[in-house]
Amino acid sequence: MVRRYAHRLANFLDTLEVWAAQPVMLALMRFGLPYGEAETIAVAVTLLVR
């Protein structure tokens, strides 16, 4: 699932000023991911970036 949206997610992450899970999760949900998967990926991304 992550590979499918990796390019769009990378473009979105380039625009972030504040690294929080919620904006990432909402963007993933706009891309079409279900809530649970979007939340898991968003938390993982923010943990890796910090």
mmCIF file as Biopython writes it, N, C-alpha, C and O atoms, coordinates in Angstrom:
data_model
#
loop_
_atom_site.group_PDB
_atom_site.id
_atom_site.type_symbol
_atom_site.label_atom_id
_atom_site.label_alt_id
_atom_site.label_comp_id
_atom_site.label_asym_id
_atom_site.label_entity_id
_atom_site.label_seq_id
_atom_site.pdbx_PDB_ins_code
_atom_site.Cartn_x
_atom_site.Cartn_y
_atom_site.Cartn_z
_atom_site.occupancy
_atom_site.B_iso_or_equiv
_atom_site.auth_seq_id
_atom_site.auth_asym_id
_atom_site.pdbx_PDB_model_num
ATOM 1   N N  . MET A ? 1  ? 0.832  -1.187 0.000  1.0 0.0 1  A 1 
ATOM 2   C CA . MET A ? 1  ? 0.000  0.000  0.000  1.0 0.0 1  A 1 
ATOM 3   C C  . MET A ? 1  ? 0.878  1.253  0.000  1.0 0.0 1  A 1 
ATOM 4   O O  . MET A ? 1  ? 0.548  2.234  -0.665 1.0 0.0 1  A 1 
ATOM 5   N N  . VAL A ? 2  ? 1.978  1.233  0.727  1.0 0.0 2  A 1 
ATOM 6   C CA . VAL A ? 2  ? 2.840  2.411  0.809  1.0 0.0 2  A 1 
ATOM 7   C C  . VAL A ? 2  ? 3.480  2.702  -0.543 1.0 0.0 2  A 1 
ATOM 8   O O  . VAL A ? 2  ? 3.554  3.859  -0.958 1.0 0.0 2  A 1 
ATOM 9   N N  . ARG A ? 3  ? 3.937  1.674  -1.226 1.0 0.0 3  A 1 
ATOM 10  C CA . ARG A ? 3  ? 4.566  1.877  -2.540 1.0 0.0 3  A 1 
ATOM 11  C C  . ARG A ? 3  ? 3.610  2.540  -3.524 1.0 0.0 3  A 1 
ATOM 12  O O  . ARG A ? 3  ? 4.011  3.382  -4.328 1.0 0.0 3  A 1 
ATOM 13  N N  . ARG A ? 4  ? 2.364  2.157  -3.450 1.0 0.0 4  A 1 
ATOM 14  C CA . ARG A ? 4  ? 1.362  2.683  -4.371 1.0 0.0 4  A 1 
ATOM 15  C C  . ARG A ? 4  ? 1.228  4.203  -4.249 1.0 0.0 4  A 1 
ATOM 16  O O  . ARG A ? 4  ? 0.983  4.889  -5.242 1.0 0.0 4  A 1 
ATOM 17  N N  . TYR A ? 5  ? 1.389  4.722  -3.039 1.0 0.0 5  A 1 
ATOM 18  C CA . TYR A ? 5  ? 1.205  6.143  -2.782 1.0 0.0 5  A 1 
ATOM 19  C C  . TYR A ? 5  ? 2.517  6.857  -2.433 1.0 0.0 5  A 1 
ATOM 20  O O  . TYR A ? 5  ? 2.489  8.017  -2.022 1.0 0.0 5  A 1 
ATOM 21  N N  . ALA A ? 6  ? 3.633  6.203  -2.584 1.0 0.0 6  A 1 
ATOM 22  C CA . ALA A ? 6  ? 4.922  6.756  -2.145 1.0 0.0 6  A 1 
ATOM 23  C C  . ALA A ? 6  ? 5.243  8.093  -2.803 1.0 0.0 6  A 1 
ATOM 24  O O  . ALA A ? 6  ? 5.697  9.013  -2.123 1.0 0.0 6  A 1 
ATOM 25  N N  . HIS A ? 7  ? 5.023  8.219  -4.089 1.0 0.0 7  A 1 
ATOM 26  C CA . HIS A ? 7  ? 5.348  9.471  -4.790 1.0 0.0 7  A 1 
ATOM 27  C C  . HIS A ? 7  ? 4.484  10.622 -4.286 1.0 0.0 7  A 1 
ATOM 28  O O  . HIS A ? 7  ? 4.986  11.713 -4.018 1.0 0.0 7  A 1 
ATOM 29  N N  . ARG A ? 8  ? 3.212  10.379 -4.163 1.0 0.0 8  A 1 
ATOM 30  C CA . ARG A ? 8  ? 2.303  11.425 -3.674 1.0 0.0 8  A 1 
ATOM 31  C C  . ARG A ? 8  ? 2.621  11.785 -2.230 1.0 0.0 8  A 1 
ATOM 32  O O  . ARG A ? 8  ? 2.586  12.956 -1.853 1.0 0.0 8  A 1 
ATOM 33  N N  . LEU A ? 9  ? 2.933  10.771 -1.420 1.0 0.0 9  A 1 
ATOM 34  C CA . LEU A ? 9  ? 3.280  11.026 -0.027 1.0 0.0 9  A 1 
ATOM 35  C C  . LEU A ? 9  ? 4.575  11.825 0.067  1.0 0.0 9  A 1 
ATOM 36  O O  . LEU A ? 9  ? 4.670  12.750 0.874  1.0 0.0 9  A 1 
ATOM 37  N N  . ALA A ? 10 ? 5.559  11.486 -0.734 1.0 0.0 10 A 1 
ATOM 38  C CA . ALA A ? 10 ? 6.825  12.223 -0.717 1.0 0.0 10 A 1 
ATOM 39  C C  . ALA A ? 10 ? 6.621  13.685 -1.099 1.0 0.0 10 A 1 
ATOM 40  O O  . ALA A ? 10 ? 7.193  14.572 -0.466 1.0 0.0 10 A 1 
ATOM 41  N N  . ASN A ? 11 ? 5.828  13.941 -2.105 1.0 0.0 11 A 1 
ATOM 42  C CA . ASN A ? 11 ? 5.542  15.320 -2.500 1.0 0.0 11 A 1 
ATOM 43  C C  . ASN A ? 11 ? 4.857  16.079 -1.372 1.0 0.0 11 A 1 
ATOM 44  O O  . ASN A ? 11 ? 5.183  17.237 -1.110 1.0 0.0 11 A 1 
ATOM 45  N N  . PHE A ? 12 ? 3.914  15.433 -0.708 1.0 0.0 12 A 1 
ATOM 46  C CA . PHE A ? 12 ? 3.227  16.070 0.407  1.0 0.0 12 A 1 
ATOM 47  C C  . PHE A ? 12 ? 4.188  16.342 1.559  1.0 0.0 12 A 1 
ATOM 48  O O  . PHE A ? 12 ? 4.155  17.424 2.145  1.0 0.0 12 A 1 
ATOM 49  N N  . LEU A ? 13 ? 5.037  15.384 1.891  1.0 0.0 13 A 1 
ATOM 50  C CA . LEU A ? 13 ? 5.962  15.551 3.007  1.0 0.0 13 A 1 
ATOM 51  C C  . LEU A ? 13 ? 6.947  16.682 2.763  1.0 0.0 13 A 1 
ATOM 52  O O  . LEU A ? 13 ? 7.402  17.321 3.712  1.0 0.0 13 A 1 
ATOM 53  N N  . ASP A ? 14 ? 7.278  16.935 1.513  1.0 0.0 14 A 1 
ATOM 54  C CA . ASP A ? 14 ? 8.164  18.053 1.177  1.0 0.0 14 A 1 
ATOM 55  C C  . ASP A ? 14 ? 7.551  19.405 1.530  1.0 0.0 14 A 1 
ATOM 56  O O  . ASP A ? 14 ? 8.277  20.379 1.727  1.0 0.0 14 A 1 
ATOM 57  N N  . THR A ? 15 ? 6.235  19.476 1.611  1.0 0.0 15 A 1 
ATOM 58  C CA . THR A ? 15 ? 5.563  20.748 1.887  1.0 0.0 15 A 1 
ATOM 59  C C  . THR A ? 15 ? 5.355  21.014 3.374  1.0 0.0 15 A 1 
ATOM 60  O O  . THR A ? 15 ? 4.975  22.121 3.753  1.0 0.0 15 A 1 
ATOM 61  N N  . LEU A ? 16 ? 5.595  20.022 4.214  1.0 0.0 16 A 1 
ATOM 62  C CA . LEU A ? 16 ? 5.297  20.177 5.647  1.0 0.0 16 A 1 
ATOM 63  C C  . LEU A ? 16 ? 6.284  21.093 6.341  1.0 0.0 16 A 1 
ATOM 64  O O  . LEU A ? 16 ? 7.488  21.045 6.091  1.0 0.0 16 A 1 
ATOM 65  N N  . GLU A ? 17 ? 5.754  21.923 7.210  1.0 0.0 17 A 1 
ATOM 66  C CA . GLU A ? 17 ? 6.567  22.766 8.082  1.0 0.0 17 A 1 
ATOM 67  C C  . GLU A ? 17 ? 6.596  22.177 9.488  1.0 0.0 17 A 1 
ATOM 68  O O  . GLU A ? 17 ? 7.622  22.240 10.166 1.0 0.0 17 A 1 
ATOM 69  N N  . VAL A ? 18 ? 5.478  21.604 9.929  1.0 0.0 18 A 1 
ATOM 70  C CA . VAL A ? 18 ? 5.371  21.007 11.256 1.0 0.0 18 A 1 
ATOM 71  C C  . VAL A ? 18 ? 5.187  19.502 11.076 1.0 0.0 18 A 1 
ATOM 72  O O  . VAL A ? 18 ? 4.287  19.053 10.366 1.0 0.0 18 A 1 
ATOM 73  N N  . TRP A ? 19 ? 6.050  18.738 11.727 1.0 0.0 19 A 1 
ATOM 74  C CA . TRP A ? 19 ? 5.986  17.288 11.591 1.0 0.0 19 A 1 
ATOM 75  C C  . TRP A ? 19 ? 5.105  16.697 12.689 1.0 0.0 19 A 1 
ATOM 76  O O  . TRP A ? 19 ? 5.554  16.462 13.811 1.0 0.0 19 A 1 
ATOM 77  N N  . ALA A ? 20 ? 3.859  16.467 12.343 1.0 0.0 20 A 1 
ATOM 78  C CA . ALA A ? 20 ? 2.896  15.842 13.245 1.0 0.0 20 A 1 
ATOM 79  C C  . ALA A ? 20 ? 2.180  14.745 12.472 1.0 0.0 20 A 1 
ATOM 80  O O  . ALA A ? 20 ? 2.050  14.817 11.250 1.0 0.0 20 A 1 
ATOM 81  N N  . ALA A ? 21 ? 1.722  13.738 13.186 1.0 0.0 21 A 1 
ATOM 82  C CA . ALA A ? 21 ? 1.095  12.590 12.529 1.0 0.0 21 A 1 
ATOM 83  C C  . ALA A ? 21 ? -0.232 12.937 11.874 1.0 0.0 21 A 1 
ATOM 84  O O  . ALA A ? 21 ? -0.552 12.397 10.815 1.0 0.0 21 A 1 
ATOM 85  N N  . GLN A ? 22 ? -1.013 13.827 12.480 1.0 0.0 22 A 1 
ATOM 86  C CA . GLN A ? 22 ? -2.359 14.083 11.966 1.0 0.0 22 A 1 
ATOM 87  C C  . GLN A ? 22 ? -2.381 14.635 10.542 1.0 0.0 22 A 1 
ATOM 88  O O  . GLN A ? 22 ? -3.156 14.127 9.732  1.0 0.0 22 A 1 
ATOM 89  N N  . PRO A ? 23 ? -1.578 15.647 10.182 1.0 0.0 23 A 1 
ATOM 90  C CA . PRO A ? 23 ? -1.618 16.120 8.793  1.0 0.0 23 A 1 
ATOM 91  C C  . PRO A ? 23 ? -1.211 15.041 7.790  1.0 0.0 23 A 1 
ATOM 92  O O  . PRO A ? 23 ? -1.774 14.949 6.699  1.0 0.0 23 A 1 
ATOM 93  N N  . VAL A ? 24 ? -0.234 14.232 8.170  1.0 0.0 24 A 1 
ATOM 94  C CA . VAL A ? 24 ? 0.199  13.136 7.290  1.0 0.0 24 A 1 
ATOM 95  C C  . VAL A ? 24 ? -0.940 12.136 7.143  1.0 0.0 24 A 1 
ATOM 96  O O  . VAL A ? 24 ? -1.235 11.682 6.037  1.0 0.0 24 A 1 
ATOM 97  N N  . MET A ? 25 ? -1.572 11.796 8.246  1.0 0.0 25 A 1 
ATOM 98  C CA . MET A ? 25 ? -2.680 10.838 8.210  1.0 0.0 25 A 1 
ATOM 99  C C  . MET A ? 25 ? -3.827 11.355 7.349  1.0 0.0 25 A 1 
ATOM 100 O O  . MET A ? 25 ? -4.391 10.601 6.556  1.0 0.0 25 A 1 
ATOM 101 N N  . LEU A ? 26 ? -4.176 12.617 7.493  1.0 0.0 26 A 1 
ATOM 102 C CA . LEU A ? 26 ? -5.265 13.186 6.696  1.0 0.0 26 A 1 
ATOM 103 C C  . LEU A ? 26 ? -4.924 13.194 5.207  1.0 0.0 26 A 1 
ATOM 104 O O  . LEU A ? 26 ? -5.788 12.941 4.367  1.0 0.0 26 A 1 
ATOM 105 N N  . ALA A ? 27 ? -3.676 13.483 4.886  1.0 0.0 27 A 1 
ATOM 106 C CA . ALA A ? 27 ? -3.268 13.452 3.480  1.0 0.0 27 A 1 
ATOM 107 C C  . ALA A ? 27 ? -3.368 12.038 2.917  1.0 0.0 27 A 1 
ATOM 108 O O  . ALA A ? 27 ? -3.843 11.848 1.798  1.0 0.0 27 A 1 
ATOM 109 N N  . LEU A ? 28 ? -2.929 11.061 3.675  1.0 0.0 28 A 1 
ATOM 110 C CA . LEU A ? 28 ? -3.024 9.672  3.222  1.0 0.0 28 A 1 
ATOM 111 C C  . LEU A ? 28 ? -4.472 9.250  3.024  1.0 0.0 28 A 1 
ATOM 112 O O  . LEU A ? 28 ? -4.789 8.517  2.087  1.0 0.0 28 A 1 
ATOM 113 N N  . MET A ? 29 ? -5.348 9.715  3.907  1.0 0.0 29 A 1 
ATOM 114 C CA . MET A ? 29 ? -6.772 9.392  3.749  1.0 0.0 29 A 1 
ATOM 115 C C  . MET A ? 29 ? -7.334 10.064 2.501  1.0 0.0 29 A 1 
ATOM 116 O O  . MET A ? 29 ? -8.184 9.483  1.826  1.0 0.0 29 A 1 
ATOM 117 N N  . ARG A ? 30 ? -6.881 11.277 2.178  1.0 0.0 30 A 1 
ATOM 118 C CA . ARG A ? 30 ? -7.320 11.930 0.937  1.0 0.0 30 A 1 
ATOM 119 C C  . ARG A ? 30 ? -6.832 11.147 -0.282 1.0 0.0 30 A 1 
ATOM 120 O O  . ARG A ? 30 ? -7.490 11.137 -1.323 1.0 0.0 30 A 1 
ATOM 121 N N  . PHE A ? 31 ? -5.672 10.489 -0.149 1.0 0.0 31 A 1 
ATOM 122 C CA . PHE A ? 31 ? -5.145 9.678  -1.249 1.0 0.0 31 A 1 
ATOM 123 C C  . PHE A ? 31 ? -5.923 8.379  -1.419 1.0 0.0 31 A 1 
ATOM 124 O O  . PHE A ? 31 ? -5.807 7.713  -2.448 1.0 0.0 31 A 1 
ATOM 125 N N  . GLY A ? 32 ? -6.723 8.012  -0.405 1.0 0.0 32 A 1 
ATOM 126 C CA . GLY A ? 32 ? -7.550 6.824  -0.529 1.0 0.0 32 A 1 
ATOM 127 C C  . GLY A ? 32 ? -7.260 5.717  0.467  1.0 0.0 32 A 1 
ATOM 128 O O  . GLY A ? 32 ? -7.887 4.660  0.397  1.0 0.0 32 A 1 
ATOM 129 N N  . LEU A ? 33 ? -6.334 5.920  1.390  1.0 0.0 33 A 1 
ATOM 130 C CA . LEU A ? 33 ? -6.038 4.893  2.382  1.0 0.0 33 A 1 
ATOM 131 C C  . LEU A ? 33 ? -7.096 4.893  3.468  1.0 0.0 33 A 1 
ATOM 132 O O  . LEU A ? 33 ? -7.615 5.950  3.828  1.0 0.0 33 A 1 
ATOM 133 N N  . PRO A ? 34 ? -7.423 3.718  3.997  1.0 0.0 34 A 1 
ATOM 134 C CA . PRO A ? 34 ? -8.352 3.643  5.121  1.0 0.0 34 A 1 
ATOM 135 C C  . PRO A ? 34 ? -7.720 4.261  6.376  1.0 0.0 34 A 1 
ATOM 136 O O  . PRO A ? 34 ? -6.498 4.377  6.470  1.0 0.0 34 A 1 
ATOM 137 N N  . TYR A ? 35 ? -8.551 4.648  7.322  1.0 0.0 35 A 1 
ATOM 138 C CA . TYR A ? 35 ? -8.106 5.332  8.535  1.0 0.0 35 A 1 
ATOM 139 C C  . TYR A ? 35 ? -6.996 4.571  9.269  1.0 0.0 35 A 1 
ATOM 140 O O  . TYR A ? 35 ? -5.960 5.150  9.599  1.0 0.0 35 A 1 
ATOM 141 N N  . GLY A ? 36 ? -7.207 3.300  9.520  1.0 0.0 36 A 1 
ATOM 142 C CA . GLY A ? 36 ? -6.243 2.507  10.288 1.0 0.0 36 A 1 
ATOM 143 C C  . GLY A ? 36 ? -4.872 2.458  9.652  1.0 0.0 36 A 1 
ATOM 144 O O  . GLY A ? 36 ? -3.862 2.647  10.330 1.0 0.0 36 A 1 
ATOM 145 N N  . GLU A ? 37 ? -4.827 2.209  8.368  1.0 0.0 37 A 1 
ATOM 146 C CA . GLU A ? 37 ? -3.554 2.154  7.660  1.0 0.0 37 A 1 
ATOM 147 C C  . GLU A ? 37 ? -2.912 3.530  7.591  1.0 0.0 37 A 1 
ATOM 148 O O  . GLU A ? 37 ? -1.699 3.658  7.755  1.0 0.0 37 A 1 
ATOM 149 N N  . ALA A ? 38 ? -3.706 4.547  7.353  1.0 0.0 38 A 1 
ATOM 150 C CA . ALA A ? 38 ? -3.178 5.913  7.280  1.0 0.0 38 A 1 
ATOM 151 C C  . ALA A ? 38 ? -2.568 6.314  8.620  1.0 0.0 38 A 1 
ATOM 152 O O  . ALA A ? 38 ? -1.508 6.938  8.657  1.0 0.0 38 A 1 
ATOM 153 N N  . GLU A ? 39 ? -3.222 5.964  9.702  1.0 0.0 39 A 1 
ATOM 154 C CA . GLU A ? 39 ? -2.713 6.307  11.028 1.0 0.0 39 A 1 
ATOM 155 C C  . GLU A ? 39 ? -1.388 5.594  11.309 1.0 0.0 39 A 1 
ATOM 156 O O  . GLU A ? 39 ? -0.449 6.211  11.811 1.0 0.0 39 A 1 
ATOM 157 N N  . THR A ? 40 ? -1.309 4.316  10.994 1.0 0.0 40 A 1 
ATOM 158 C CA . THR A ? 40 ? -0.096 3.542  11.228 1.0 0.0 40 A 1 
ATOM 159 C C  . THR A ? 40 ? 1.077  4.097  10.435 1.0 0.0 40 A 1 
ATOM 160 O O  . THR A ? 40 ? 2.173  4.257  10.971 1.0 0.0 40 A 1 
ATOM 161 N N  . ILE A ? 41 ? 0.851  4.390  9.162  1.0 0.0 41 A 1 
ATOM 162 C CA . ILE A ? 41 ? 1.907  4.920  8.300  1.0 0.0 41 A 1 
ATOM 163 C C  . ILE A ? 41 ? 2.324  6.311  8.766  1.0 0.0 41 A 1 
ATOM 164 O O  . ILE A ? 41 ? 3.515  6.624  8.784  1.0 0.0 41 A 1 
ATOM 165 N N  . ALA A ? 42 ? 1.367  7.141  9.140  1.0 0.0 42 A 1 
ATOM 166 C CA . ALA A ? 42 ? 1.683  8.498  9.592  1.0 0.0 42 A 1 
ATOM 167 C C  . ALA A ? 42 ? 2.537  8.490  10.853 1.0 0.0 42 A 1 
ATOM 168 O O  . ALA A ? 42 ? 3.491  9.260  10.965 1.0 0.0 42 A 1 
ATOM 169 N N  . VAL A ? 43 ? 2.204  7.637  11.785 1.0 0.0 43 A 1 
ATOM 170 C CA . VAL A ? 43 ? 2.996  7.537  13.012 1.0 0.0 43 A 1 
ATOM 171 C C  . VAL A ? 43 ? 4.402  7.055  12.685 1.0 0.0 43 A 1 
ATOM 172 O O  . VAL A ? 43 ? 5.376  7.589  13.215 1.0 0.0 43 A 1 
ATOM 173 N N  . ALA A ? 44 ? 4.519  6.064  11.828 1.0 0.0 44 A 1 
ATOM 174 C CA . ALA A ? 44 ? 5.837  5.547  11.448 1.0 0.0 44 A 1 
ATOM 175 C C  . ALA A ? 44 ? 6.671  6.625  10.760 1.0 0.0 44 A 1 
ATOM 176 O O  . ALA A ? 44 ? 7.859  6.761  11.051 1.0 0.0 44 A 1 
ATOM 177 N N  . VAL A ? 45 ? 6.076  7.380  9.865  1.0 0.0 45 A 1 
ATOM 178 C CA . VAL A ? 45 ? 6.798  8.430  9.151  1.0 0.0 45 A 1 
ATOM 179 C C  . VAL A ? 45 ? 7.290  9.496  10.124 1.0 0.0 45 A 1 
ATOM 180 O O  . VAL A ? 45 ? 8.442  9.923  10.043 1.0 0.0 45 A 1 
ATOM 181 N N  . THR A ? 46 ? 6.438  9.922  11.033 1.0 0.0 46 A 1 
ATOM 182 C CA . THR A ? 46 ? 6.853  10.975 11.962 1.0 0.0 46 A 1 
ATOM 183 C C  . THR A ? 46 ? 7.919  10.472 12.932 1.0 0.0 46 A 1 
ATOM 184 O O  . THR A ? 46 ? 8.785  11.246 13.338 1.0 0.0 46 A 1 
ATOM 185 N N  . LEU A ? 47 ? 7.879  9.211  13.309 1.0 0.0 47 A 1 
ATOM 186 C CA . LEU A ? 47 ? 8.923  8.649  14.179 1.0 0.0 47 A 1 
ATOM 187 C C  . LEU A ? 47 ? 10.265 8.585  13.457 1.0 0.0 47 A 1 
ATOM 188 O O  . LEU A ? 47 ? 11.309 8.826  14.063 1.0 0.0 47 A 1 
ATOM 189 N N  . LEU A ? 48 ? 10.242 8.262  12.178 1.0 0.0 48 A 1 
ATOM 190 C CA . LEU A ? 48 ? 11.484 8.184  11.402 1.0 0.0 48 A 1 
ATOM 191 C C  . LEU A ? 48 ? 12.092 9.553  11.148 1.0 0.0 48 A 1 
ATOM 192 O O  . LEU A ? 48 ? 13.314 9.679  11.065 1.0 0.0 48 A 1 
ATOM 193 N N  . VAL A ? 49 ? 11.270 10.566 11.025 1.0 0.0 49 A 1 
ATOM 194 C CA . VAL A ? 49 ? 11.743 11.895 10.691 1.0 0.0 49 A 1 
ATOM 195 C C  . VAL A ? 49 ? 12.312 12.613 11.914 1.0 0.0 49 A 1 
ATOM 196 O O  . VAL A ? 49 ? 13.270 13.376 11.795 1.0 0.0 49 A 1 
ATOM 197 N N  . ARG A ? 50 ? 11.743 12.378 13.057 1.0 0.0 50 A 1 
ATOM 198 C CA . ARG A ? 50 ? 12.169 13.088 14.275 1.0 0.0 50 A 1 
ATOM 199 C C  . ARG A ? 50 ? 13.530 12.728 14.685 1.0 0.0 50 A 1 
ATOM 200 O O  . ARG A ? 50 ? 14.029 13.240 15.688 1.0 0.0 50 A 1 
#
